[in-house]
Amino acid sequence: MRVLRSIDELRSIRAHSIANAQKVGFVPTMGALHLGHAELMKVASDQSDISIASIFINPKQFNSASDLAKYPRTIDDDLAICSECKVDYVYLPEISDVYPEGFDTSITPGSLGSLFEGASRPGHFSGMATVVVKLFNIVQPNVAFFGKKDYQQLAIIRRFVADLNFPIQIFGMETVREVDGLALSSRNAQLTDEERKEAPRFFEILQAFNRSFSSTDSLNEAISDAKAQLLSLQCFQLDYFDIAEQDSLQPSRDTSKRLVALGAILGSQVRLIDNQELQ
């Protein structure tokens, strides 16, 4: 595994891969890597001739300076995980490489970015989309790998890749979870002991909801029941819970369509997001 710190290094590697018809797989991350990231990198390594991961804590997708300051920074452990997952290259850019002096451009998602996380975290998806577009242009991968835990993020990336004609395949992987069902997240370490004990209830409620309806009428009743259970959590407050079409993320109650349940709950220091594609 080789660590890259400049755009020129990446461009040289990409030119060589094009000349040799090699498929490049890419996993962009913000570090604080866990088993979910590891699964993405393993698949990227298995399915690509050249695998590249990036580690860049993107300041533009944090809603406050304090939230950015709290984000875990574990670069030595992260590089060890990348090596174990047989990633060929890790790109570690400086902020000045990604956002040079005078940088004044941003990507603003449309309707996909205005709901759910977009409503709760103004500016977050613009910051995410901007850095992903930048990284796609720098790395120029053939395929990029993302987890479904950040379901709305994945939908936005698929949308702008199609809208902006990026020649990149987007691969969405199932959420990796703890044994008790809690979705893996870099922020889980910030949960208090009591919050960590109760947090798996989030996924349990989503699973139960997924099993509890068979028609539009029963869906409405199931939504009310799931919201009531989420509101009854002792250590968390409900941010949102709703049902949407999987591709457009427009709220829907039409059970003939492909739907997803999306939710977020707030702890003392951490907000948890999760989802269930409805069967």
Disulfide bonds with the S-S distance in Angstrom:
none
